[in-house]
Structure formats: C-alpha cells, structure tokens
Amino acid sequence: MSFDPASFQPKHFLWEFRDGIATVTLNRPERKNPLTFESYDELRDTFRDLDTCREVKVVVIRGAGGNFCSGGDVHEIIGPLTKMDRSGLLNFTRMTGDLVRAMRACPQPIVAAVEGVCAGAGAIMAMASDIRFGQPGAKTAFLFSRVGLSGADMGACAILPRIIGHGRAAELLFTGRNMTAEEGLAWGFFNRIVEDVQAEAFALAGELAKGPSLAHAVTKKQLDAEWHVSIEEAIELEAQAQARCMETNDFRRAYEAFAAKRTPEFQGD
C-alpha cells in the first residue's frame, strides 16, 4: 500500500502536508517533547515510507511549545530499559538506530527547526537532519554520559565528528554538556541562528520544494555515500550521478527556462 501524505494521521506526533512540505511536530510540550517506544517506531516507519513518496519534496522537523525534544522519556523508556535483558536492550538500540538510518536514507532533504531543549535522542534527530536552524538560547546536549551511557548512540560517533570535527564531538559526547547556540553555529552544527527559527526553516523548505527533487535526492545520497570512498571514487560516483540527472526532464526544463529568461518550474521527473 502506497504512502499518502495527504491522508496520513500518525498517533504519536503531528503531521502536516502542504505544497510539497511535510511537517513533523513532536507534540508533548508539557514534557519538552520526549520520545517513547511508540513514537520511535512510528517516526522510523514514517521516514521509511517517505523513501518512495514523490509527493513529499522536503521534511521539516520541529517541536511544540518552544522546545525541540528532550530525548527518551525518563519514565516511559529509561525506567523500562533498566529491567530488560540483553536481547531486549539490543532490540531497542537497533530500533533507535533504524530511525537514523531511515532519516538518512529517505530522499527528501530534512530541515530541523531547533528551539529550547534539544537533548539526547532529540539532539540525534537534529544531527541526522540535513540542515539545522537554531534559535538563540537553544541548548543541544548529547547527554548519554550523564545517565551512565556512552556517546556511541544512534550513529553519533560516526556522524557528529563529520559535522563539527572530532575534538569537539569528543568533548560533547564525553561530557554530555550543553552546546550553546553560538557554539553550534561556530562549529557548523547549525546553519543559521535566527529568532523565528520555524519561519526560517519553512522559508528554506519552500525554496527546496520548488527545486528539482530528483536532483536533491541524488545530492543527499551522495553526501552520505562519499563518506566512505576515496576522492577518486567520489569523483566517478558524482560523474555517474550527474549524468543521470542530465537525462531528467527537470534538467531540460531548466535549460528552456534559462533560454527564455524565466524561472524554471520543476516537476520531479
């Protein structure tokens, strides 16, 4: 059964779809939007479904009530984890990692609008997004060490150093301290710091949604794929990917629009 973004009604977060933009809103503002076993599951499945959904061009992730996400719910996740056997714990950690896999594998650019608290799994979701906008005063913490766990969680040891550098990532993952918005901007975690972070996120999402979605999907795929290859291999991968993009109707539309001195209207084919 194909995924219909217009009729989709998730149980554990809010969903809006308009003009090619899907908005995921973590919606437990009274607790700063923590995740539960059920919301992890549903978020993972949603991003998996987006893999074949051409109607959705861009995804915006945000939190309700002035905070992004406080991580795993202390009572609904952390408490039960202390009573699980190793098999149950491994099932959980693999499931949470699958959320990051799904976010990275879906072809749509993901824009995170980060306000207030962005901690634990919330910081991971922001990290796993493609573009991050932060509000002044936002506090991002990979706080796993503060609850007796390693910073090796949901791909953090692989992805975070690639964004902010090894030494900075090591400090945050060892200490679990808050990264200020100013640090996040200076270190490259945040693309921009703005007061109205949601408006900024939607402005960019609208721009991306009007762009060549197939080409954007290729860009996202190659950004990840080329972590693991030499420069020589990367150049060849990009040559093949770009040649495929040059066969699309969107590429022809762009040329025709340029020749006619008008703005191209991309259709994702």
N, C-alpha and C positions, 0 to 999 in steps of 0.2 A: 504493500500500500504506500503510495507516494505521500510525502510530507506536504501539507497545505499550510503555509504560514498565515494565511488569512483567517483560517478557522481554528488554528492551534490554540488550545486552552490548557496550559500547564497547571499543575496543582500546587507547586512549591515555589514559584516565583511568578512575577508578572511578565506578560509578553504583549508587545505592540508591533504591528507591521504596517508600514505606510511608505509609499514612494521608494520601495526597494530597501528600506532600512528596517531591520528587526531590532527591537529594543528589549533587552533582558534586564529586569529590575529585581534585585534581591530585596525582598519585602518583609522583613521582620524588624522594623525600625525601633521597636521597644527594646530590642537586644542588640542593636547595631548590626542587624542582618547576618547572623551566624548561619552556617550551613548545617544541615542534618544529613543522616544517611540517605533519606529520600530525595533531598534537593541535589546532593551529589549525583545520585542515579539519574535524576531527570535532566539535569544540566548536561551530563555526559551524553545521554541518549539524544538530546536536542541537537548538540553540536555534531553528533554522528549523522543525524538526519539532514543537517544542512549541507552535507557533502554532495548530495545530488539535487539540491533545491536551487534552481536557477533564478527563481523569483527574488530571493534574498540576495542583495548585492553587497551589503555591509551590515555588521552587527555592532551595536553599542551596548556595553555593559555598565550598569550603574547600580547604586544602592539607594534605598528610600531613606528619607528622614535626615539627610545631611551626613551620613556615613556610607562608606563603600561596603565593607564586610569585615566582621571581627574574627573570622576564621571558623573552625569547627565548634559547634555548640558544646560548652563545657558539660552540661548535664545530659544532653541527648547523644553526644558522641564520645567525649573524653571519658566520662564515667563508665559507659558500657565497654569501652576498649580495655579498661583495666581488668575486666572479668573474662575476656576472650582467651581462647587457646591460640597457639601459633598459627594454626591453619586459618582461623577466623581473622586474625590480625593481618595475615598476608593477603587474604581476600579483600580486606578493607584497603590496604595500601595500594594494591594493584588497581582497585576500582577508582581511587582518587587519582592515581597516575593516569588512568584512562581518560579522565576529564581533560587533563592537559594534552594528551595525545589527540583527543577529538578536536580541541580548540586549535591545535597546530595543523591538523590535517584538513579541516574544513577550508574550502577555497576562498571564503569571504574574509576581507580584512576585518579585524576586530579592534574596536576603539574602546578603551576603558576610561570612564569619567570618574576620577578618584576624588572623593571628599572625605574629610574627617578621618575615621579609623579605617585602616587597610592593613589587616594583620593576619598572620598565619596563612590559611588557605585563601583568604582574600588577597593577600599580597601575591600569592602564587597565581591566582586568576588574573591579576593585573599584569604580572610578569609574562604570563602566557599569551596576553593580548599582543597585537601588532604595534599599536600606538597607544600611548598613555598620556592623558592630560590630568594635571593635579591642581587642586585648589590650595591657595596659601593656607598653611596650618595643617594640611593633611599629614598624617603620621603613618608611615609604612614600616611594618615590622615583620621580619621572618623570625617569629618568636619561639621557634621549636625548642631551642636550648633552654628556654625559661620554663618549659614543662618537662624537662628531662629527656628530650628527644634530640636527634641530630638534625643538622641543617639539610641533610640529604633527604629531601621530601618533595615528591611530585616533580622531580626534574630540576630542582633549584640549583644543585651543584653543577649542572650542565648549562642551564640557560642563563642564570643570573650573571655569572662571570662574563658571558658574551655581551651582556648589555652594559655592565658598569665596570668590568675589569675584575681580575682575580683577587687582588688585595682587598678591594672594597667589599666584594661579595663575601670573602672570608671573614672580614670583620663583622658584617651584619649577621652571617649565619652562625658564627661562634658566639656572639654576644646576645643576639636577639633584640638589640636595641632599636629604638625608633630611628628611621631615616627621615629627616625633615624634608619638607617640600623643596627647600632651597638646595639641599644636598642632592635630592633626586634629580633636579634639573641640571645641576652642575655635573653630575656623574652620568647623565644620559638615560636615567630611568624614565624620567618624564620628558616628553617632547616640548611641553609648554606648561607654565603655571599661570592660571588665569582665575579671576574671581568667579565668573559664571562658567564653571568647567563643563556643565552639561550643554550649555548653548554652544560652546566651542567644539565639543565632541559632535554635536548634531550638525554643525556647520560643515565640518570636515566630512562627516558621513554623507551628507547631501552631495558634496562635491565628488566623493568617491563613487557614490551610487550612480552618478551621471556618466561615469567613465567607462572604459572598456573592461567589463567584468571578467571576461576570459583572460585578458592580459594581466589583470590584477591577480587572478588566481595563479597564473604562471609565476609572477613576481613573488608571491607568498611561498609557493612551493620551492622555488629556487633559493630563496633566503634561508630556508631550513636545510635543503639538500646540500648546499655548498659549504656547510659547516664541516663536512666530513671528507672533503676531497681536496686535492692539490689545486693550485691556481690554474695549472694547465688543464686539468679535468673540468674545473669550473668554467673556463672559457669555452670549452667544447659543449658542455651542457647548456650554456647560455646561447651558444650559436644555434643549437638544435631547437631550443625552446623559442627563441625569437623568430626563427624561420617558420615555425608553426603559427606563431601569431601573425606573421605576414600573409598567411593564407586565409585569414578571417575576413568576413565582410566588414567588421568594425574598422579594420585597417584601411580597406578601400573607401569606406565612408569618410574616414578622417582625411584621406588624400583629396577626395572630391570636395569636402567642405573647405579645406585649406585653399584649394584652387579657386573656389567660388567666394573666398573671403567671408565665410560664415562659420559658426560654431558647430562642430560635429555632434550628432545625436547617436550615441552608441546604443546598440541593441543586444549586445552579449552573444553574438554569433559570428 
